[in-house]
Amino acid sequence: MAIEFADLLLRLRRDAGRTQDQQADAINAVSGRPTMTRREINRYEQGKNIPTNHTLAHIAVACGYSLEYLQREAAAARARRKKDACREAEEQDDVKRRTLLGSAVGAAAAAEPWERLARALERGRKLDADAVAGLADRTGVLHASEGGLTARELKRMVESHLDAIVAALPRAGEHERAMTIAGGETAALAGWVAWDLGDHARAHAYYQVATDCAEAAGHPPLRALALTYASYGAATPAEAAQLLTQATKDVRGPGNAAAAAWAYGRLAEEAAGVGDETTALRALDRAHFAYDFADHTAEQSWVRFMTPYRMDALALSVYGQLGRQELAETAHRAVDRLGRELPESGVVVLGDLASALLRGGDIGQGIHVAHQFAAAAAARPNTMGRARARAVVSRLPASEHELARHLEQCTA
């Protein structure tokens, strides 16, 4: 975990086109104090030190990156380092015990058999609750990271975490169900990343194994996650609606309100796309109703992306496709909300908002938001952003040819 975080800091510096000395200067410029050095930057990037939250705030500004995400990843790295330190201490104690045993039986007997037995015992040791919780928490962090990282940035992290779960699953013991669910949630995210990168066959395979995990664990909400992700790549609107209808059934009951809001919102989008106004509006009402009861602190970790901004985006998409009069009111409410805080997952929200404002005739505000969307889409390119860029370009006035050209580059 510490190495992954070190890689992130290294990537941020390289993306900014800076040397380690220049990175230190940039951070010092933000902090107003000449305390950061090239040596400390190097230690961060080697995983030897982890910046404090105070320093992370300066790094976030210097690199134009999300402070919330940096703090979350740093906290995970510190927790991992602490566990590694404890494990290293235990291993050192084991070495001492084996050394004492070797002294007792003589140098000639201090050969490999008991060491092989010690390793076999280590491999067979069951996971404790803390280890399982750590893997599950990491799964949630990765799902939350999807809004702030591109698919290419996320791919290695997700696949590495899935490998860790696969390796740990045989030792899960009484925690097998929890580990199976975490594995399925990670596989579903890996499928979404693969789809975003255009590898649809790989995405389908990941979604299928996530569904298998849901069945093995007896956990329908996990299947809903895989089905809702899969709906974006469905061959036809009818197929997407079928997947989403099943997903809404899988998230019935307490503890799934945010997931239900997402599934119903997606169903509303698909119905609106084919002009089924009755189904679309009914599904959107159910999405809003479910979201009113959502408790993100107690529900599935993967629904952290279901924020008020995401609900705005779903409503804008539905009302825009149906040409409903609610579009203008929803768009202005979304503008007010974004005026207070731009979410990490702003690409989708800004794209839907710009399109809605232009469609509704508020050209000045629509162009303003379209510029924000273009910047966000360039920073975090993804498949959904490209689709929204095409929609925005189709509604821009001819005078905005430079903005249109920039957005067309985002769709390439």
C-alpha positions as CSV (number, residue, x, y, z in Angstrom):
1,M,0.0,0.0,0.0
2,A,2.8,2.4,0.9
3,I,4.5,1.6,-2.5
4,E,1.2,2.2,-4.4
5,F,0.9,5.6,-2.6
6,A,4.5,6.3,-3.5
7,D,3.8,5.5,-7.1
8,L,0.9,7.9,-7.0
9,L,3.1,10.8,-5.7
10,L,5.7,9.9,-8.4
11,R,3.0,10.0,-11.1
12,L,1.7,13.3,-9.9
13,R,5.1,14.9,-10.2
14,R,5.8,13.5,-13.6
15,D,2.4,14.5,-14.9
16,A,3.3,18.0,-13.8
17,G,6.5,17.8,-15.8
18,R,8.7,18.5,-12.8
19,T,12.0,17.3,-11.4
20,Q,12.1,16.5,-7.7
21,D,13.7,19.8,-7.0
22,Q,11.0,21.6,-8.9
23,Q,8.3,19.6,-7.1
24,A,9.8,20.7,-3.8
25,D,9.9,24.3,-5.0
26,A,6.2,24.1,-6.1
27,I,5.2,22.7,-2.7
28,N,7.2,25.4,-0.9
29,A,5.5,28.1,-3.0
30,V,2.1,26.8,-1.8
31,S,3.1,26.6,1.8
32,G,5.0,29.8,1.9
33,R,7.8,28.1,3.8
34,P,11.1,26.7,2.3
35,T,10.9,23.5,4.3
36,M,10.4,20.9,1.5
37,T,13.6,19.4,-0.1
38,R,14.4,17.2,-3.0
39,R,15.6,14.5,-0.5
40,E,12.2,14.5,1.1
41,I,10.4,14.2,-2.2
42,N,12.6,11.3,-3.0
43,R,11.8,9.6,0.3
44,Y,8.1,10.0,-0.5
45,E,8.5,8.5,-3.9
46,Q,10.5,5.6,-2.6
47,G,7.8,4.8,0.0
48,K,10.2,5.5,2.9
49,N,8.1,8.4,4.2
50,I,4.4,9.2,4.0
51,P,3.5,12.9,3.9
52,T,1.4,14.4,6.8
53,N,-2.1,15.6,6.0
54,H,-0.8,19.2,6.3
55,T,1.8,18.5,3.6
56,L,-0.7,16.6,1.5
57,A,-2.8,19.7,1.4
58,H,0.1,21.6,-0.2
59,I,0.8,18.7,-2.6
60,A,-2.8,18.7,-3.7
61,V,-2.7,22.4,-4.5
62,A,0.7,22.2,-6.2
63,C,-0.4,19.3,-8.4
64,G,-4.1,20.3,-8.9
65,Y,-5.2,17.0,-7.4
66,S,-8.0,15.9,-5.0
67,L,-7.0,16.4,-1.4
68,E,-9.7,14.1,-0.2
69,Y,-8.3,11.3,-2.4
70,L,-4.7,11.9,-1.3
71,Q,-5.7,11.8,2.3
72,R,-7.7,8.6,1.9
73,E,-4.8,6.8,0.1
74,A,-2.3,8.1,2.6
75,A,-4.4,6.8,5.5
76,A,-4.6,3.4,3.8
77,A,-0.8,3.4,3.3
78,R,-0.2,4.3,7.0
79,A,-2.5,1.5,8.1
80,R,-0.7,-1.0,5.8
81,R,2.7,0.1,7.1
82,K,1.6,-0.4,10.7
83,K,0.4,-3.9,9.9
84,D,3.6,-4.7,8.0
85,A,5.6,-3.5,11.0
86,C,3.7,-5.8,13.3
87,R,4.0,-8.7,10.9
88,E,7.8,-8.0,10.6
89,A,8.1,-8.0,14.4
90,E,6.3,-11.4,14.5
91,E,8.5,-12.8,11.8
92,Q,11.6,-11.6,13.7
93,D,10.4,-13.4,16.8
94,D,9.8,-16.5,14.7
95,V,13.4,-16.3,13.4
96,K,14.7,-16.0,17.0
97,R,12.7,-19.0,18.0
98,R,14.0,-21.1,15.1
99,T,17.6,-19.9,15.8
100,L,17.2,-21.1,19.4
101,L,15.9,-24.4,18.2
102,G,18.8,-24.7,15.8
103,S,21.3,-24.1,18.7
104,A,19.6,-26.7,20.8
105,V,19.8,-29.5,18.2
106,G,23.2,-28.5,16.8
107,A,24.4,-26.8,13.6
108,A,24.1,-30.1,11.7
109,A,20.4,-30.3,12.3
110,A,19.8,-26.6,11.6
111,A,18.6,-27.5,8.1
112,E,15.5,-26.8,6.2
113,P,12.7,-29.3,7.4
114,W,11.3,-27.2,10.2
115,E,11.6,-24.0,8.1
116,R,9.5,-25.7,5.4
117,L,7.0,-26.7,8.1
118,A,7.0,-23.1,9.4
119,R,6.3,-21.8,6.0
120,A,3.5,-24.3,5.5
121,L,1.9,-23.3,8.8
122,E,2.1,-19.7,7.7
123,R,0.4,-20.5,4.4
124,G,-2.3,-22.3,6.3
125,R,-2.9,-19.6,8.9
126,K,-6.5,-18.3,8.8
127,L,-7.2,-14.7,8.1
128,D,-8.2,-12.7,11.2
129,A,-11.1,-10.2,11.2
130,D,-8.7,-7.2,10.9
131,A,-7.1,-8.5,7.7
132,V,-10.5,-9.2,6.2
133,A,-11.8,-5.8,7.2
134,G,-8.7,-4.2,5.7
135,L,-9.2,-5.9,2.3
136,A,-12.9,-5.0,2.3
137,D,-12.1,-1.4,3.2
138,R,-9.6,-1.2,0.4
139,T,-12.3,-2.4,-2.0
140,G,-14.5,0.5,-0.9
141,V,-11.7,3.0,-1.4
142,L,-11.1,1.8,-4.9
143,H,-14.8,2.2,-5.8
144,A,-14.7,5.7,-4.4
145,S,-11.5,6.4,-6.4
146,E,-13.3,5.7,-9.7
147,G,-14.6,9.2,-9.7
148,G,-11.2,10.8,-9.3
149,L,-8.9,8.6,-11.4
150,T,-8.9,7.6,-15.1
151,A,-9.5,3.9,-16.0
152,R,-5.8,3.6,-17.0
153,E,-4.7,4.9,-13.6
154,L,-7.2,2.6,-11.7
155,K,-6.6,-0.6,-13.7
156,R,-3.4,-1.7,-12.1
157,M,-4.6,-0.8,-8.6
158,V,-7.8,-2.8,-9.0
159,E,-6.2,-5.9,-10.5
160,S,-3.5,-5.9,-7.9
161,H,-6.2,-5.8,-5.1
162,L,-8.1,-8.5,-6.8
163,D,-5.0,-10.7,-6.8
164,A,-4.6,-10.1,-3.1
165,I,-8.2,-11.2,-2.4
166,V,-7.8,-14.3,-4.6
167,A,-4.6,-15.2,-2.7
168,A,-6.3,-14.7,0.7
169,L,-9.6,-16.4,-0.1
170,P,-8.4,-20.0,0.7
171,R,-7.4,-18.8,4.2
172,A,-10.6,-16.9,4.8
173,G,-12.2,-19.6,7.1
174,E,-15.3,-18.2,8.8
175,H,-14.8,-14.9,6.9
176,E,-15.2,-16.6,3.5
177,R,-18.5,-14.9,2.7
178,A,-17.2,-11.5,3.4
179,M,-14.1,-12.1,1.3
180,T,-16.2,-13.5,-1.5
181,I,-18.3,-10.4,-1.5
182,A,-15.2,-8.1,-1.5
183,G,-13.8,-10.2,-4.4
184,G,-17.0,-9.8,-6.4
185,E,-17.2,-6.1,-5.7
186,T,-13.6,-5.7,-6.9
187,A,-14.3,-7.9,-10.0
188,A,-17.3,-5.7,-10.9
189,L,-15.1,-2.6,-10.7
190,A,-12.4,-4.3,-12.8
191,G,-15.2,-5.0,-15.4
192,W,-16.2,-1.3,-15.4
193,V,-12.5,-0.3,-15.9
194,A,-12.1,-2.8,-18.7
195,W,-15.3,-1.5,-20.4
196,D,-14.1,2.1,-20.1
197,L,-10.9,1.0,-21.8
198,G,-12.8,-0.6,-24.6
199,D,-12.1,-4.3,-23.7
200,H,-15.7,-5.4,-23.7
201,A,-15.0,-9.1,-23.6
202,R,-12.9,-8.8,-20.5
203,A,-15.5,-6.6,-18.9
204,H,-18.2,-9.3,-19.6
205,A,-15.9,-11.9,-18.0
206,Y,-15.5,-9.8,-14.9
207,Y,-19.2,-9.1,-14.6
208,Q,-19.9,-12.8,-14.9
209,V,-17.5,-13.7,-12.1
210,A,-18.9,-10.9,-9.9
211,T,-22.4,-12.5,-10.4
212,D,-21.0,-15.9,-9.5
213,C,-19.6,-14.4,-6.3
214,A,-23.0,-12.9,-5.5
215,E,-24.6,-16.3,-5.9
216,A,-21.9,-18.1,-3.9
217,A,-22.3,-15.6,-1.1
218,G,-26.1,-15.3,-1.3
219,H,-25.7,-11.5,-1.6
220,P,-28.1,-10.1,-4.3
221,P,-26.9,-6.5,-4.0
222,L,-23.5,-7.6,-5.5
223,R,-25.3,-9.0,-8.5
224,A,-27.1,-5.6,-8.8
225,L,-23.7,-3.9,-8.9
226,A,-22.6,-6.1,-11.8
227,L,-25.9,-5.8,-13.7
228,T,-26.0,-2.1,-13.4
229,Y,-22.5,-1.7,-14.6
230,A,-23.2,-4.1,-17.4
231,S,-26.2,-2.1,-18.5
232,Y,-24.0,0.6,-19.9
233,G,-22.6,-1.8,-22.4
234,A,-25.8,-3.6,-23.3
235,A,-26.4,-4.3,-27.0
236,T,-29.9,-2.8,-27.0
237,P,-32.1,-0.6,-24.7
238,A,-34.3,-3.6,-24.2
239,E,-31.4,-5.7,-22.9
240,A,-30.3,-2.9,-20.7
241,A,-33.8,-2.5,-19.2
242,Q,-33.9,-6.3,-18.5
243,L,-30.6,-6.1,-16.6
244,L,-31.7,-3.0,-14.7
245,T,-35.1,-4.5,-13.8
246,Q,-33.4,-7.4,-12.2
247,A,-31.0,-5.1,-10.4
248,T,-33.8,-3.1,-8.9
249,K,-35.2,-6.4,-7.5
250,D,-31.8,-7.3,-6.0
251,V,-31.6,-4.1,-4.0
252,R,-35.0,-4.3,-2.3
253,G,-35.0,-4.1,1.4
254,P,-33.2,-2.1,4.1
255,G,-29.6,-1.1,3.7
256,N,-29.7,-0.7,-0.1
257,A,-31.4,2.7,-0.6
258,A,-28.4,4.3,-2.5
259,A,-27.9,1.3,-4.6
260,A,-31.7,1.3,-5.4
261,A,-31.5,4.9,-6.4
262,W,-28.7,4.2,-8.9
263,A,-30.5,1.1,-10.4
264,Y,-33.8,3.0,-10.7
265,G,-32.0,6.1,-12.1
266,R,-30.3,4.0,-14.8
267,L,-33.6,2.3,-15.6
268,A,-35.2,5.8,-16.0
269,E,-32.3,6.8,-18.4
270,E,-32.7,3.8,-20.6
271,A,-36.5,4.2,-20.7
272,A,-36.2,7.9,-21.6
273,G,-33.7,7.0,-24.4
274,V,-36.4,5.0,-26.2
275,G,-39.2,7.5,-25.4
276,D,-41.0,5.5,-22.8
277,E,-42.0,8.5,-20.7
278,T,-44.3,6.6,-18.3
279,T,-41.6,4.1,-17.3
280,A,-38.9,6.7,-17.2
281,L,-40.7,9.1,-14.9
282,R,-41.9,6.4,-12.6
283,A,-38.4,4.9,-12.3
284,L,-36.9,8.4,-11.7
285,D,-39.5,9.0,-8.9
286,R,-38.5,5.8,-7.3
287,A,-34.9,6.7,-7.6
288,H,-35.5,10.0,-5.8
289,F,-37.6,8.3,-3.1
290,A,-35.0,5.7,-2.5
291,Y,-32.2,8.3,-2.3
292,D,-34.1,10.3,0.4
293,F,-33.6,7.3,2.7
294,A,-29.9,6.6,1.7
295,D,-27.4,6.3,4.5
296,H,-23.9,6.1,2.9
297,T,-22.2,5.4,6.2
298,A,-24.2,2.1,6.7
299,E,-24.7,0.9,3.1
300,Q,-22.6,-0.9,0.5
301,S,-19.2,0.8,0.2
302,W,-19.4,0.9,-3.6
303,V,-22.3,3.3,-3.6
304,R,-20.2,6.2,-2.4
305,F,-20.4,7.8,-5.9
306,M,-24.2,8.2,-5.5
307,T,-24.0,11.8,-4.4
308,P,-26.6,14.6,-4.9
309,Y,-24.6,15.6,-8.0
310,R,-25.0,12.1,-9.5
311,M,-28.8,12.3,-8.8
312,D,-28.9,15.7,-10.6
313,A,-27.1,14.1,-13.6
314,L,-29.6,11.3,-13.8
315,A,-32.5,13.6,-13.6
316,L,-31.0,15.9,-16.3
317,S,-30.4,13.0,-18.6
318,V,-34.0,11.8,-18.2
319,Y,-35.7,15.2,-18.5
320,G,-33.4,16.2,-21.4
321,Q,-34.2,13.1,-23.4
322,L,-37.9,13.4,-22.8
323,G,-37.9,17.2,-23.4
324,R,-39.7,17.8,-20.0
325,Q,-40.3,21.2,-18.6
326,E,-38.6,20.1,-15.3
327,L,-35.3,20.3,-17.2
328,A,-34.7,24.0,-16.6
329,E,-35.5,23.9,-12.9
330,T,-33.3,20.8,-12.4
331,A,-30.5,22.4,-14.3
332,H,-30.5,25.6,-12.3
333,R,-30.6,23.6,-9.0
334,A,-27.6,21.7,-10.2
335,V,-25.8,24.9,-11.1
336,D,-26.4,26.2,-7.5
337,R,-25.1,23.0,-6.1
338,L,-22.0,22.9,-8.2
339,G,-21.4,26.6,-7.3
340,R,-20.7,25.5,-3.8
341,E,-18.5,22.5,-4.5
342,L,-17.3,20.7,-7.6
343,P,-17.4,16.9,-7.1
344,E,-14.5,14.6,-7.9
345,S,-16.8,12.8,-10.4
346,G,-17.6,16.1,-12.1
347,V,-17.2,14.9,-15.7
348,V,-20.5,13.1,-16.0
349,V,-22.4,15.8,-13.9
350,L,-20.9,18.7,-15.9
351,G,-21.6,17.0,-19.2
352,D,-25.2,16.4,-18.5
353,L,-25.6,19.9,-17.0
354,A,-24.0,21.6,-20.0
355,S,-26.2,19.6,-22.4
356,A,-29.3,20.4,-20.4
357,L,-28.7,24.1,-20.2
358,L,-28.0,24.3,-24.0
359,R,-31.0,22.2,-24.7
360,G,-33.2,24.4,-22.5
361,G,-32.1,27.6,-24.1
362,D,-29.8,29.0,-21.4
363,I,-26.9,29.4,-23.9
364,G,-24.7,31.7,-21.8
365,Q,-24.8,29.5,-18.7
366,G,-24.5,26.4,-20.9
367,I,-21.3,27.6,-22.6
368,H,-19.8,28.5,-19.2
369,V,-20.5,25.0,-17.8
370,A,-19.3,23.5,-21.1
371,H,-15.9,25.1,-20.6
372,Q,-15.8,23.5,-17.1
373,F,-16.8,20.2,-18.6
374,A,-14.1,20.4,-21.3
375,A,-11.4,20.9,-18.6
376,A,-12.7,18.0,-16.5
377,A,-13.1,15.7,-19.5
378,A,-9.5,16.4,-20.6
379,A,-8.2,15.7,-17.1
380,R,-10.2,12.6,-16.6
381,P,-11.0,11.0,-19.9
382,N,-13.6,8.2,-19.8
383,T,-16.2,6.6,-22.1
384,M,-19.2,8.3,-20.4
385,G,-17.4,11.7,-20.7
386,R,-16.8,11.1,-24.4
387,A,-20.5,10.4,-25.0
388,R,-21.5,13.6,-23.2
389,A,-18.9,15.6,-25.1
390,R,-20.6,14.6,-28.4
391,A,-23.9,15.6,-27.0
392,V,-22.6,19.0,-25.9
393,V,-20.9,19.7,-29.3
394,S,-24.1,19.0,-31.1
395,R,-25.8,21.9,-29.2
396,L,-23.1,24.5,-29.1
397,P,-23.7,27.6,-31.2
398,A,-21.4,28.1,-34.3
399,S,-19.5,30.9,-32.6
400,E,-18.0,28.4,-30.1
401,H,-16.0,26.6,-32.7
402,E,-12.8,26.5,-30.5
403,L,-14.7,24.9,-27.6
404,A,-16.3,22.5,-30.0
405,R,-12.9,21.5,-31.4
406,H,-11.6,21.0,-27.9
407,L,-14.5,18.7,-27.0
408,E,-14.1,16.8,-30.2
409,Q,-10.6,16.1,-29.2
410,C,-11.9,14.6,-26.0
411,T,-14.1,12.2,-28.0
412,A,-11.2,10.9,-30.2
